[in-house]
């Protein structure tokens, strides 16, 4: 049987079900999830967006390097009851200025 090499290639060449632009979309989803009046931790954003926590922590690191996210306080996670969890926000200009906290 002869293979037909003139077929159009599939839209997704990476083979993992995602294209290159989906990472940008995930990053934007994480940024928007942290943009709220109430600070959240990575697990809360993971549950809200459906994005794995490992990816969220990578995006948090990227946002910290570019000063787009800030730690509001460190406390206990309401889901896991684990202490020393960072509660973050990307809306830090308004929130942190009210509390007098620096980035």
C-alpha positions, 0 to 999 in steps of 0.5 A: 500500500502506497502512502499519500504524502500530499495530505495536509498535516494536522493542526496540532503538530506537538502531539500532546493536544495543545498548541503553542498558543494554549500556554499563553492562554493558560498564563492569561487565565492564571493572571486573571484568576489572581486579579481579584479583591481577595488574594488566593493561593496556587491551589485555589487558582488551580481548582478555579481554572483547572490548570495544574498547580505545577504550571501555576507555580511556574507562571507565578515565578515568571510573574514575580520576575517581572513584578506582576504579582505580589504576596499579600500575606502568608497564612493557612490554606483554607482547603488543605489547612497547611500553614505558610501558604502564600496568598497572592494577587495581581491587583497589588497596586490597589490592595497593597496601597490600602494596607501600606505594604510594599511589593 
